[in-house]
Amino acid sequence: MAHADLVALGWTADRDSEFAAIAEADVVPGRVSLEHNHVYRVLTGEGERLAETAGRIKYLASGRNELPAVGDWVAVRLDQQGGRSVIRAILPRRSVFSRRAAGRETIEQVLAANVDTVLIVFGLDKPVNTRAIERYLIVARRSGAAPVIVLNKADLAEDVGESVAEATVVAGDVPVHAVSTRGAPGVSRLVPFLALGRTVALLGPSGAGKSSIVNVLVEREALPTGEVREWDARGRHTSVHRQIVVREAGGLIIDTPGLRELQLWDAGESFGDTFSDIASLGDACRFRDCRHDREPGCAVKAAVDAGTLDAGRYESYLKLQREQAAFEKNRDERAAIESKRKARLGSKAIKAFQKQRGR
C-alpha cells in the first residue's frame, strides 16, 4: 500500500498500532469517503473502492451509530476481481458528530467522524441567527473537534462588522470569520485550518453556501451548487450525501447536506461550555442545584431582570436545557426497554437449552 497516500488522508502512527490489533490476511486500512444505501466508497492506498459492511459488524451493532460513517477509518478486505470489498472492522473514532435522528425514537445519527475542525456555516444574506449558532456550537464542542463560526456571503451583508460582533457574543472564545466566495473578504482565511492529513467538516443550514466554499478551497467544481430562492431566502439541498473531498494542496473536507433540524444528542459538558456566561452567573445562586428557572434567589434570573444578560439567550438556554432533559429521559426509557428485551431473549435461550438437554 502507498503509505504516503494514507498520511494525506489523515493516517497517523497511532493508527498503525490500532490497525495491527485487528489486522487480518488481505485486509488494508481505508477511510470512508461516502455512504449511500449501505454501500460505501472507501479511500485506500490502492485507490478508491466500493465496499459493504461485513455481516458480523451489522449483527453486533446496537444501532446505526455503530456502523461505518463518513470519515471513519476501517479495515477493508479488497476484492481483487473488481467486485465490492468488505469492511471488516471500524477503528476507534477520535471525534464524532452526532445528532438525534428525526422522528419520535431516541436514535443517534452520526454525521461525520474523525474531524479536526468543524466550520459552522451561516449565510449573511439573512440576519445572524444566534440561537442556531448556540445549538450548533453544542454539537460541535461535544464532537471533540475544534469549532469555527463562518459567516458566508459577506458581500451581501449590510454591516459585516456588526454581524461578526453579534455572532461573537454567543461564540465566546470560538473564532468567527466573515467570508465570501464572490468577493472580499475571501475564503482564503479558512485555508490555515487545512493541512496535510487534517480534516475539516462543514455544517450548517441549507443555502448557507457550504458547497461553494468547498469548491473554492479545492480550486475546482467538486460539488454542485444551487441558487437561494428569493421568496423565502432558503436554499436547496445541493449536497445530498455527506462526503469527503480531498484537497490537492493538502487537507480533506467533509461536506454535509444542509440541516433543517438539529436535535441535540447527549450534550454533556458542551452545554455548559456554550453557555459559560450563564454557568458563571449560576455560581452566585442561592441553591447549588439551581436550574435557573423558577427557583428563588437565582442570580441568572436577576441578571436578566437587570438587563446584564440577554433575555433571548436566557430563553434559549432554558429551551435547550428542557430538550436535553427530555432526551435523557427518553434515552433511559429506551435503555430499560432494550435491557428487558435482552433479558427475555436470554431467558428463552436458557429454557430452550434446558429443554434440549432434558430430552
N, C-alpha and C positions, 0 to 999 in steps of 0.2 A: 504494500500500500504506500501511497505517497504521503509521508508524514508531514511534509511542508503544507500540503493541501489541507490536512486536518487542523493544523495550527491556525491557518487562515479562517477556519470555521469555528475556532474557539477552543480547540483541544489543548489541554494542559498536562503537565507532568502528573498531577493528582489523578487525572482521568486514566493514565496508564495503569496505575495500581488498581483502580476501581474495575477497569476492564479485565485485568488479569484474573481477578477473583471470580469472574463469571464467564471467562472465555471458553469456547468450545471449538472443536475442529471445524474449519471452513467458515468461521464466524469473524466478521470485521466490525470495527466501530463505524457509526454513521450518525448523521444528525437529521432529524425530521424537518423537512422544509415546507411541507404542505400535507393536509389531510382532507380527503373528500370521500364520503360514504365508506369509511373504514379502509380506504386504500390510501397509502402514504407514499409521498416522494421522499426519498432518503438520499442525502448527500454523503458520499463515501470517498475514500482515497482513490477508488477506481471508477469514479463518476457517479452520476445520479441514477438511482434505481427505483422502480416501483416495488412496494412491499406490502404484505399483510401481517397482521399480528398473529403470533402462534396461539393455538387453541388453549395452551396452558396458561398464558397471560390472561386471556379472557375469562377462563374458568376461575382463576384465583382473585380476579379484580372484584372488589366490593362495590365499585361504581365506575362511571365513565371517567372520573378523575384519575383512576389508576391505569388507564390505557394511554398509549403514546399521544403526545401533544406536540404542536409545532414548537421547535426549539429544543426538544428532548434529544439527549444523546442515547443511542440504542446500540445493542449488539445485534447485527443482522447477518443472516446466512444468505449469501448471494446465490442466485440461480444462474449458473453458467450457460444455460440453454436459452436465455433471453426471457424466461418467464418471471413471474413475481417472486421476489425474495421474501424471506420470513424474518420478522422481528422476534428475536428470542428472549430479549431482556431489555429493561429500561435502566439506565444508570441514574444514580441519585440526582435529584434536582437541586441546583444552587439557589434558584429563585423560582417562584411560580405565581402567575397572575390568575386569581380565581374570582368568580362572582357566583351568586346564587342564580341558577338557571331559571328562566322564565317559567311560570306555572305555579301550581299550588304546592307541589312537593319540594322538600328541602334537599336539593341536589346540587352538588358542586360542579361548576363548569370551568375547566381550565382554559384560559385564553392563550397563554404562552408560557414557556419555561426557559430557564437559564438565560435571563435577560440581565444585562449590566445596568442599563439606563433606560428609563421609560419617559418618552416625550408625551406629555398630556396636551393634546392639541385642541384649541378652540379658535373659531374664526372671529375676526373683528368686524365682519360685515353685519354684526348684531351686537347688542350690549353684552358686556362681560357678565357671564353667569357665575357669580362667586359661589352660589350654593352647589352647582355642579362641580366646580373645582374642588370644593371640600370633599365631596363624595369620591371623586377620582383620586384625590391625594390619600385617602384612607386605604383604598385598594392598592395603590402603588407602593405605599410605605409597607403594607402588610406583605407584599410580594418578596421583599428583600432587595429589590433593585432601587437605584437612586432616581427619584422623580425630578423632572424638569417641566415647568409650565411653558408652553409655546403658544403665543398669541399670533396666529397666522392672519394673512390678508391685512397687514398693517397699512397697505396702500389705500384701503377702503375706510380706515378709521378716521373719525373727525378729530380726535385728540389722542395720539398714541401714548403720550406720556401719562395722561390721566387714566387710560385703560391699564397700563402697566402698574401704576400706583394702586389702582383698585384691586387688581389681582394679587399684588404683593401683600396686601393687608391680610388675606386669608392664606397665602402661600407660606408666610413666615420665613424660615431660612432656606426655602426651596427657590432655586433660580427661576427668574421669569424673563423670557426673551420674546420680543416682538419681531416678527419676520414677515417677509413677503416673497412669493415665488414670481412676482411680476414687477418688482421694483425694489427700492430700498426701504428699510434695511433688509438685506438679502438673507438667504438661508445659510450662507457661509458661516454664520456664528454658531451653527449647530454641528459643524464639521469636527470640532475638538472632542465631541463625545464619541466619535468613531475612530477606531484604530484597529490595527491588525488583530483579529480574533475577538474584538469587542462586539457585543450585540446590543442594539438599540431597538426598542419596540415603540410603536406609535399607537396611542389610544385616544379616543375622543368621539364626539358625536358625528353623525352624517353631515357632510357638507363643510367640514372644517378644513378640508384640503390636505388630508394626510397623504393621499396617493401622489398629489402634485409635489409635496415636499420630498417624498421618496425619489421621484423621477429626477428632481434637481440634484439631490445628493449623490445619486448613482450616475448622473450625467447621461441618461438615456430614458426613453419611454418604456420603462419596465412594467408600468401598471397603467390601466385605463383610468381616465379622469372624466368627470362629468360636471356640467354647469349646475349652479344652485337655482332652484325655481324662484322666480321673482315674487310670486304672490304670497308665499309663506316663508321665504328665505331658508328653505330646507333643501338639503342635498340628497341625491340618490346614493344607494349603496354601490359605488363603482367598484369597490373591493367586495367580493362575495365570499372569499375564503381568507383565513389567516395564512400568511406565507412568508418565507424568508427570501429576501433579495440580497445577493452577495454584491458588495461594492468592490470594484476592481482596485480602487485606491486604498482599500483596507476597511474592514468592518462589515457587519451584517445588520440588516434592517428587517424587522418583523412588522409588516403592515397588517392591520386588522380592519374588518368591516366596521362601519360606524355603529355605535351602540345607542339604541333608542332607550334602553333600560339598563341600569347598572345597580342591581341589588347587592348589598354587602354580603360577604361570606366571612364569618369569623374575624371581625375587625381587630380583635386583640389590642395590643398596646398602640397600634397605629391610630386608634380613635383618639386616645389621649395626646398623642404627638401632633395630630392635626388640629386639635383644639387645646393647645398648650396654654393659651392665654386664659381660657376658662378653667383649666386644671390648676393654674397658679392662683386664680381668684378663689378657687374652692378650698385652698389651704386655710382660709380665714373663716370658713363656715362654722356654725355652732356645732353641728354634728359631723363626725368624721365620715360617715357613710351617706352624707347628703347627696341627693340626686339632682339638686338644683331645680326642683320642680315646685312642690308645694310645702317643703319643709320651712319652719320658722328659722330666722337667723341665718338665712342663706346670703353669703357675700356676693354670689353671682347675680342673683335677682336684684340685690341692692345696686350693683354696678349698672344693670340695665335701667333701673329707675333713675339713677344719677346721670345716665347718658354717656358713661365711660365705656360701656360695652354695647355694641350694635345689637338692636333688638332682633334684626333679621338673622344675624349669626347665632344668637341665643336660641331662636326658634328652630333653626336648622340643627343645632346641637341636640335639642330635645327630640326632634323628629328622628334623627339618626340613632339616638340612644334607644328610643322605643322600637325602632326597626331591628336593632341589634338584639334587644331583649326578646322580641318575638321570634327572631331567628334561633336564638339559643334554646328557647322553649320547644320549638318545632324540631330542632335537631335532637334534643334529649328524648322527645317522644318517639321520633323515628328510630333512635338507637335502641330504645326499650323494646319497640316492636320487633326490630331485627334480632335482638337478643332472644326474645321469646320464640321467634321463628326458628332460629338455630337450635334452641333447646328442644323444641318439638321434633325437629328433624333428627337430632341426636338420640332422643328417646325412642323414636320409631326404629332407628337403626339398631339400637341395643335390643329392643324387643324382637326384631326380625332375626338378629343373630342368635338370641337365646332360643327362639322357636326353632331355628335351623339345627341348633345343637341338640335339642330335645327329641328330634326325630330319630 
